[in-house]
């Protein structure tokens, strides 16, 4: 036993030394000094990210490297972040993300080509039809809000703890409707799968990457491939059952009615037609994996942003009346069923500004990891080799007065009203959704969903934090998550 531990320790130290003694041929960014071999900056990075990175930037400038979890990672500040986002030939977000979430192991029934085509498929079949899906989105959000919130709030105020888990189910309801169809999305287990698969993948992001020393993402790959933690298995089986049900119904309907068959409008039908699927030999696991691939991208950011905005609303009740008056005016455009025309979103200017401010202060210190696709030289002459990973120092951007205006640390929800900059707009001072050619194509869908949801919440309820204080985000290293603190919700007296 002791011999094994000693031998393992020697191998670790030897491997570390071999990695460190290699002289790079590049003019690499400066590596921040550290005193403890192997551990490097991991402790400060995990437990004191904000102050640690501020000090690093002060000493080393706009681009520097740190040694965390056995890997050298380069941090890029506000001065050079646009180079990362605009050079899609040199930097890739998806490749870096796949190091953390091993989709090739989780979704083994589809190839890498299909994974890389995901943004294109969603853009062509979902995000270009926002007007078309607007009514369905609103009806789903309304019914889900009634089910998960309204049914629990009666004559007295009700305390809800960790609203994120309720919100992710509410957000998942219209996504399920648009993805797998109106019929199947009515089943609780379908909505639960859409919500829980997203939450389950988030767990992989939070697991400390102890084995990155040997290979990036190695621990998560071991967990998934060994079956110790593979959430795709359970959720795939549920989706297969419901997809099979729909495919059989659609096949029979088309055979029976021919040209008069009413085609379902959803992503499932788009995939079936695009891939010209043979109904006599349907690969149901592949169809289910395609759905699972889309879920995280469609639900995770939206749910986090919505939960943060909900908590910010509860933390700042002094702004609710002003928002309420705006939403009352907007709601005059609704039909007899309470459904707003798509154009009504443009009139929610104060709500849009509130959401943008909430997203700006999302709490992330680092975000948008990118993998270097080829050797790259920055405009200042510093260089990075292929397969290196860079992290964008978003806190450096969101806390800058020149980019954000006065008092960038303070929550000023209406600071964007007069600028007429919508929450889905990206640029050098707002990059939650990335930037450049590969900016998140679903950002408009996400913002619309949050706006429709909060529109109903503001009209129907009064909300505040249980503590009566402003509740901040929960931090996991340099990454922020919605607060789990309690929120008091009561029906608004009209």
Buried (B, 14 or more C-beta within 10 A) or exposed (E): EEEEEEEEEEEBEEBBEEEEEEEEEEEBBEBBEBEEEBBBBBEBBBEEBEEBBBEBBEEBBBBBBBBBBBBBBBBBBBBBBBBBBBBBEBBBBBBBBBBBBBBBBBBBBBEEEBBEEBBEBBEBBBBEBBEEBBBBBBBBBBBBBEBBBBEEBEEEBBEBEBBBBBBBBBBBBBBBBBBBBBBBBBBEBBBBBBBBBBBBBBEBBEEEBEBBBEBBBBBBBBBBBEEEEBBBEEBBEBBBBBBBBBBEBBBEBBEEEEEEEEEBBBBBBBBBEEEEBEEEEBBBBBBBBBBBBBBBBBBBBBBBBBBBBBBBBBBBEEBBEBBBEBBEEBBEEBEEEEBBEBEBBEBBBBBBBBBBBBBBBBBBBBBBBBBBBEBBEBEEEBBBEEEBBBBBBBBBBBBBEEBBEEEBEEBBBBBBBEEEBBBBBBEEBBBBBBBBEBBBBBBBBBBBBBBBBBBBBBBBBBBBBBEEEEBBBBBBBBBBBBBBBBBBBBBEEE
